[in-house]
Amino acid sequence: MTSLSSDVRAQVVQALHVAVNRPVEIGGNTQIVQDLGLDSLAVMNLILAIEDTFDISIPLNRVAEIVTVDDLVQAVESLI
């Protein structure tokens, strides 16, 4: 894992912890909606926070493909 990848992952996990707002174990295979219980508004707020953090724009069709934490990390990495 490169330092960029671990930095992206750390920031994504941090944003997820803020969005969930309760102690929870977050791994690469963690499903953002199913496992963390985020509703559509919380997911959009998460996406906006990540876009702001990394100064990127995640296309809506790409957002629909993001299921796990790894999917989100890969999407961010491909846009920076």
C-alpha positions as CSV (number, residue, x, y, z in Angstrom):
1,M,0.0,0.0,0.0
2,T,1.4,3.4,-1.0
3,S,1.6,6.3,1.4
4,L,-1.0,8.1,-0.8
5,S,-3.3,5.1,-0.5
6,S,-3.0,4.8,3.3
7,D,-3.5,8.6,3.6
8,V,-6.6,8.5,1.5
9,R,-7.9,5.5,3.5
10,A,-7.2,7.2,6.8
11,Q,-9.1,10.3,5.8
12,V,-12.0,8.4,4.3
13,V,-12.3,6.3,7.5
14,Q,-12.1,9.5,9.6
15,A,-15.0,11.0,7.5
16,L,-17.0,7.8,8.0
17,H,-16.5,7.9,11.8
18,V,-17.8,11.5,11.8
19,A,-20.8,10.5,9.6
20,V,-21.7,7.4,11.8
21,N,-21.2,9.4,15.0
22,R,-20.8,6.3,17.2
23,P,-18.0,3.8,17.9
24,V,-17.8,1.3,15.0
25,E,-15.2,-0.9,13.4
26,I,-14.6,0.2,9.8
27,G,-12.6,-2.0,7.4
28,G,-12.2,-2.2,3.7
29,N,-15.1,-4.6,3.2
30,T,-17.4,-2.5,5.4
31,Q,-20.6,-1.7,3.4
32,I,-21.3,2.0,3.9
33,V,-25.1,1.7,3.9
34,Q,-25.8,-1.8,5.1
35,D,-23.1,-2.1,7.8
36,L,-22.9,1.5,9.0
37,G,-26.6,2.3,8.7
38,L,-26.2,5.6,6.8
39,D,-29.3,6.9,5.1
40,S,-29.2,8.7,1.7
41,L,-28.8,12.2,3.3
42,A,-25.9,11.0,5.5
43,V,-24.3,9.4,2.4
44,M,-24.5,12.6,0.4
45,N,-23.1,14.6,3.4
46,L,-20.3,12.1,3.5
47,I,-19.6,12.4,-0.2
48,L,-19.6,16.2,0.0
49,A,-17.2,16.1,3.0
50,I,-14.8,13.8,1.1
51,E,-15.1,16.0,-2.1
52,D,-14.1,19.0,0.1
53,T,-11.3,17.2,1.8
54,F,-9.7,16.0,-1.4
55,D,-10.8,18.9,-3.7
56,I,-12.5,16.5,-6.1
57,S,-15.9,15.9,-7.6
58,I,-17.3,12.4,-7.6
59,P,-19.8,12.0,-10.4
60,L,-23.3,10.8,-9.3
61,N,-23.1,7.7,-11.5
62,R,-19.9,6.8,-9.7
63,V,-21.5,7.4,-6.3
64,A,-24.1,4.8,-7.1
65,E,-21.3,2.2,-7.7
66,I,-19.8,2.8,-4.3
67,V,-20.8,0.1,-1.8
68,T,-17.8,-0.6,0.4
69,V,-15.1,1.5,2.0
70,D,-12.6,0.1,-0.5
71,D,-14.9,1.2,-3.3
72,L,-14.9,4.7,-1.9
73,V,-11.1,4.8,-1.4
74,Q,-10.6,3.6,-5.0
75,A,-13.0,6.2,-6.3
76,V,-11.2,9.0,-4.5
77,E,-7.7,7.7,-5.5
78,S,-8.8,7.7,-9.2
79,L,-9.9,11.3,-9.0
80,I,-6.9,12.9,-7.3
